[in-house]
C-alpha cells in the first residue's frame, strides 16, 4: 500500500502538469479569451415571434446576477436564427418559450459579436444577438 508521502508527491506533480499545460495554452492562443462581459438572468417569457431570419421574444426578469436589475424588469431580445446544425435544439427551446416556461438567458459580449445562450427545459441553444432593449444594456463601443 502506498504511503501518504507518495500520494502527496503524485498530487503535487499532477497539479504542476496542469499549471504548465494552462500556461502553454494561454501562450499558444493569446487571442482566445473569455467574453468581455457576461449577463445572466432567469426570465418568464411574455411573447415570442419567429421570423424569416430572426427570433424575437419579450420577457420579464425573475432573477438576475446584477443586483441593480430589479425583479419584473421587461426586456426584448431579437436573435438571429441558428444554422441548420442547431435547428433541432432551437425548435425545442422555442417551443418551451412559446409555452411560457421559464428560461435562463445568458448574454455574452465578445469583441466582435454578442451571443445569447437560451436554456429552457434542459435544452440549450446559442444565438447571435441582433438587438436588445431593456436588459442587458447595449455595450457602447
C-alpha positions as CSV (number, residue, x, y, z in Angstrom):
1,X,0.0,0.0,0.0
2,X,1.4,3.4,-1.0
3,X,2.4,5.8,1.8
4,X,0.8,9.2,2.4
5,X,4.0,11.0,1.3
6,X,3.9,9.1,-2.1
7,X,0.3,10.2,-2.6
8,X,1.1,13.8,-1.8
9,X,4.0,13.7,-4.3
10,X,1.7,12.4,-7.1
11,X,-0.9,15.1,-6.3
12,X,1.7,17.9,-6.4
13,X,3.1,16.5,-9.7
14,X,-0.3,16.4,-11.3
15,X,-1.1,20.0,-10.2
16,X,2.3,21.1,-11.7
17,X,1.4,19.4,-15.0
18,X,-1.9,21.1,-15.1
19,X,-0.4,24.5,-14.4
20,X,2.2,24.1,-17.2
21,X,-0.5,23.0,-19.6
22,X,-2.6,26.0,-18.8
23,X,0.3,28.4,-19.2
24,X,1.2,26.8,-22.6
25,X,-2.4,27.1,-23.8
26,X,-2.5,30.8,-23.0
27,X,0.8,31.4,-24.7
28,X,-0.1,29.4,-27.8
29,X,-3.6,31.0,-28.2
30,X,-3.2,34.6,-26.9
31,X,-6.3,35.8,-28.8
32,X,-8.7,33.3,-27.2
33,X,-10.1,34.9,-24.1
34,X,-13.4,34.8,-22.4
35,X,-16.2,37.3,-23.1
36,X,-15.7,41.0,-22.3
37,X,-18.8,40.9,-20.1
38,X,-21.5,38.4,-19.3
39,X,-25.1,38.9,-18.1
40,X,-27.3,36.2,-16.8
41,X,-30.9,36.1,-15.7
42,X,-33.9,33.8,-15.2
43,X,-36.9,35.1,-17.1
44,X,-40.5,34.4,-17.7
45,X,-41.4,34.9,-21.5
46,X,-44.3,37.0,-22.4
47,X,-44.3,37.0,-26.2
48,X,-42.2,35.3,-28.9
49,X,-42.2,35.5,-32.7
50,X,-40.2,33.6,-35.3
51,X,-39.4,35.5,-38.5
52,X,-37.6,34.5,-41.7
53,X,-34.2,35.3,-40.3
54,X,-34.8,36.2,-36.7
55,X,-36.4,35.1,-33.4
56,X,-37.7,37.8,-31.1
57,X,-39.0,37.4,-27.6
58,X,-40.1,39.6,-24.8
59,X,-39.7,38.5,-21.2
60,X,-39.7,39.7,-17.6
61,X,-36.7,39.2,-15.3
62,X,-37.4,36.9,-12.4
63,X,-33.9,36.7,-11.0
64,X,-30.7,38.4,-12.2
65,X,-26.9,38.2,-11.4
66,X,-26.8,42.0,-11.4
67,X,-28.4,43.3,-8.2
68,X,-29.2,46.7,-9.9
69,X,-31.7,45.0,-12.2
70,X,-35.0,44.7,-10.2
71,X,-37.3,41.7,-10.5
72,X,-40.0,42.4,-13.0
73,X,-37.8,44.4,-15.4
74,X,-39.1,43.8,-19.0
75,X,-36.7,43.2,-21.8
76,X,-36.7,42.3,-25.5
77,X,-34.2,40.3,-27.5
78,X,-34.0,39.9,-31.2
79,X,-31.8,37.0,-32.2
80,X,-30.6,35.5,-35.5
81,X,-32.0,32.1,-36.3
82,X,-29.4,29.3,-36.0
83,X,-27.7,27.4,-38.7
84,X,-29.2,24.1,-39.8
85,X,-26.9,22.3,-37.5
86,X,-28.6,23.6,-34.3
87,X,-32.1,23.9,-35.7
88,X,-33.4,21.0,-33.7
89,X,-32.2,22.5,-30.4
90,X,-33.6,25.9,-31.4
91,X,-37.1,24.3,-32.1
92,X,-37.1,22.7,-28.7
93,X,-36.1,25.9,-26.9
94,X,-38.6,27.9,-29.0
95,X,-41.4,25.5,-28.1
96,X,-40.6,25.9,-24.4
97,X,-40.6,29.7,-24.7
98,X,-43.9,29.7,-26.6
99,X,-45.5,27.6,-23.8
100,X,-44.4,30.2,-21.3
101,X,-41.8,28.0,-19.4
102,X,-39.2,29.9,-17.5
103,X,-35.8,30.1,-19.2
104,X,-32.3,31.1,-18.3
105,X,-30.8,33.8,-20.6
106,X,-27.0,34.3,-20.7
107,X,-25.8,37.2,-22.9
108,X,-22.1,37.5,-23.5
109,X,-20.4,40.5,-25.1
110,X,-17.4,39.4,-27.2
111,X,-15.1,41.7,-29.1
112,X,-16.8,41.1,-32.4
113,X,-20.4,39.9,-31.5
114,X,-22.9,39.4,-28.8
115,X,-24.1,35.9,-28.1
116,X,-27.1,34.8,-26.2
117,X,-27.4,31.3,-24.6
118,X,-31.0,30.3,-24.0
119,X,-31.7,27.3,-21.7
120,X,-35.3,26.0,-21.3
121,X,-36.4,22.6,-20.0
122,X,-32.9,21.1,-20.4
123,X,-32.4,22.3,-24.0
124,X,-29.8,25.0,-24.8
125,X,-29.1,26.9,-27.9
126,X,-26.6,29.7,-28.7
127,X,-27.7,32.5,-31.0
128,X,-26.3,35.9,-32.2
129,X,-28.0,39.0,-30.6
130,X,-29.1,41.4,-33.3
131,X,-30.9,43.9,-30.9
132,X,-31.7,44.2,-27.3
133,X,-33.9,46.5,-25.3
134,X,-34.2,46.8,-21.6
135,X,-31.9,44.2,-20.0
136,X,-29.0,43.8,-20.7
137,X,-28.0,47.3,-21.7
138,X,-26.2,47.5,-25.0
139,X,-22.4,47.9,-24.8
140,X,-21.0,51.2,-26.0
141,X,-18.0,50.7,-28.3
